[in-house]
Amino acid sequence: MQINHSLALKQGMMEGVKAYTTMQGQIEVMDILMKDPHDFICPLTGQLFEDPVTLETGQTFEREAIGEWFDQGNRTCSVTGKTLACSTVPLTNSILKYVIVSQYNFRFESCNKILEEEISLLFCLF
């Protein structure tokens, strides 16, 4: 039996391209998964919410950040500029906190799965 080395080389190269394309696609998906949705970011800190609280204006802030805002004598919503009837820090927005935690758990599991697939693919190439 004669082996067509040229054909075998082409097929091997195509497999490498497929693996690269698949890995590139997975990396792009991971990049999207790792980005913080704008709605999960405190407008005062620019950071992901850990303990979100929602004011009467409907705007959500990180508890510590809005507490400091009030401690500085501010009695308005920093986003809308509306005067607040109540200047005490509200209770945690438990639903939003749950959504954020759930979203990040999903992202973590998805990224782990992609990484496991990439690692197994890399071991197959060697």
C-alpha positions as CSV (number, residue, x, y, z in Angstrom):
1,M,0.0,0.0,0.0
2,Q,1.4,3.4,-1.0
3,I,0.8,6.4,1.2
4,N,0.1,9.7,-0.5
5,H,2.3,12.0,1.7
6,S,1.1,15.2,0.0
7,L,-2.5,14.3,0.8
8,A,-1.6,13.3,4.4
9,L,0.2,16.6,4.9
10,K,-2.7,18.6,3.5
11,Q,-5.2,16.8,5.8
12,G,-2.9,17.3,8.8
13,M,-2.6,21.0,8.0
14,M,-6.4,21.3,7.6
15,E,-6.9,19.6,11.0
16,G,-4.5,22.2,12.5
17,V,-6.4,25.0,10.9
18,K,-9.7,23.6,12.2
19,A,-8.1,23.3,15.7
20,Y,-6.8,26.9,15.5
21,T,-10.2,28.2,14.3
22,T,-12.0,26.3,17.0
23,M,-9.6,27.6,19.6
24,Q,-9.9,31.2,18.3
25,G,-13.7,30.9,18.4
26,Q,-13.6,29.6,21.9
27,I,-11.2,32.4,23.0
28,E,-13.6,34.9,21.5
29,V,-16.5,33.4,23.3
30,M,-14.5,33.4,26.6
31,D,-13.7,37.1,26.0
32,I,-17.4,37.9,25.6
33,L,-18.3,35.8,28.7
34,M,-15.7,37.6,30.8
35,K,-17.0,41.1,30.0
36,D,-19.1,42.7,32.7
37,P,-22.5,43.7,31.6
38,H,-23.0,47.5,31.9
39,D,-26.0,47.0,34.2
40,F,-23.8,45.2,36.7
41,I,-21.5,48.2,37.2
42,C,-21.8,50.8,39.8
43,P,-21.9,54.3,38.3
44,L,-20.0,55.8,41.2
45,T,-17.2,53.2,41.4
46,G,-17.1,51.8,37.9
47,Q,-16.8,48.3,39.5
48,L,-19.0,45.2,39.5
49,F,-21.7,45.3,42.2
50,E,-21.0,43.2,45.3
51,D,-23.8,44.6,47.4
52,P,-26.2,46.5,45.1
53,V,-28.8,48.9,46.5
54,T,-31.5,50.6,44.5
55,L,-32.6,54.2,45.3
56,E,-36.1,55.5,44.9
57,T,-35.1,56.9,41.4
58,G,-34.6,53.3,40.2
59,Q,-30.8,53.7,40.0
60,T,-28.6,51.1,41.5
61,F,-25.3,51.7,43.3
62,E,-22.8,49.8,45.4
63,R,-23.8,50.1,49.1
64,E,-20.5,51.5,50.3
65,A,-20.3,54.0,47.5
66,I,-23.8,55.5,47.9
67,G,-23.2,55.6,51.7
68,E,-20.1,57.7,51.1
69,W,-22.1,59.9,48.7
70,F,-24.7,60.5,51.4
71,D,-21.9,61.0,54.1
72,Q,-20.5,63.9,51.9
73,G,-23.9,65.7,52.3
74,N,-25.3,64.8,49.0
75,R,-29.1,64.4,48.9
76,T,-29.5,63.7,45.2
77,C,-29.2,60.7,43.0
78,S,-25.8,61.0,41.3
79,V,-27.1,59.7,38.0
80,T,-30.4,61.5,37.6
81,G,-29.7,64.5,39.8
82,K,-33.2,64.2,41.4
83,T,-33.5,65.2,45.1
84,L,-34.1,62.1,47.2
85,A,-36.9,62.0,49.8
86,C,-34.9,59.5,51.8
87,S,-31.1,59.8,52.2
88,T,-30.5,56.5,54.0
89,V,-28.9,53.6,52.3
90,P,-31.6,51.1,51.2
91,L,-31.6,47.4,51.7
92,T,-29.6,45.2,49.4
93,N,-31.3,44.5,46.0
94,S,-31.3,40.8,46.6
95,I,-32.7,39.9,43.2
96,L,-30.0,41.8,41.3
97,K,-27.3,40.3,43.6
98,Y,-28.6,36.8,42.9
99,V,-28.7,37.5,39.1
100,I,-25.1,38.7,39.2
101,V,-23.9,35.7,41.2
102,S,-25.8,33.3,38.9
103,Q,-24.4,35.0,35.8
104,Y,-20.8,34.7,37.1
105,N,-21.3,31.1,38.1
106,F,-22.5,30.4,34.6
107,R,-19.6,32.3,33.1
108,F,-17.1,30.4,35.3
109,E,-18.6,27.0,34.3
110,S,-18.7,28.0,30.6
111,C,-15.1,29.2,30.6
112,N,-13.9,26.1,32.5
113,K,-15.6,23.9,29.9
114,I,-13.9,25.8,27.0
115,L,-10.5,25.6,28.7
116,E,-10.9,21.8,29.3
117,E,-11.8,21.4,25.7
118,E,-8.8,23.4,24.6
119,I,-6.4,21.5,26.9
120,S,-7.7,18.1,25.6
121,L,-7.3,19.4,22.0
122,L,-3.8,20.5,22.7
123,F,-2.9,17.1,24.1
124,C,-4.3,15.5,21.0
125,L,-2.0,17.5,18.8
126,F,1.1,16.2,20.5
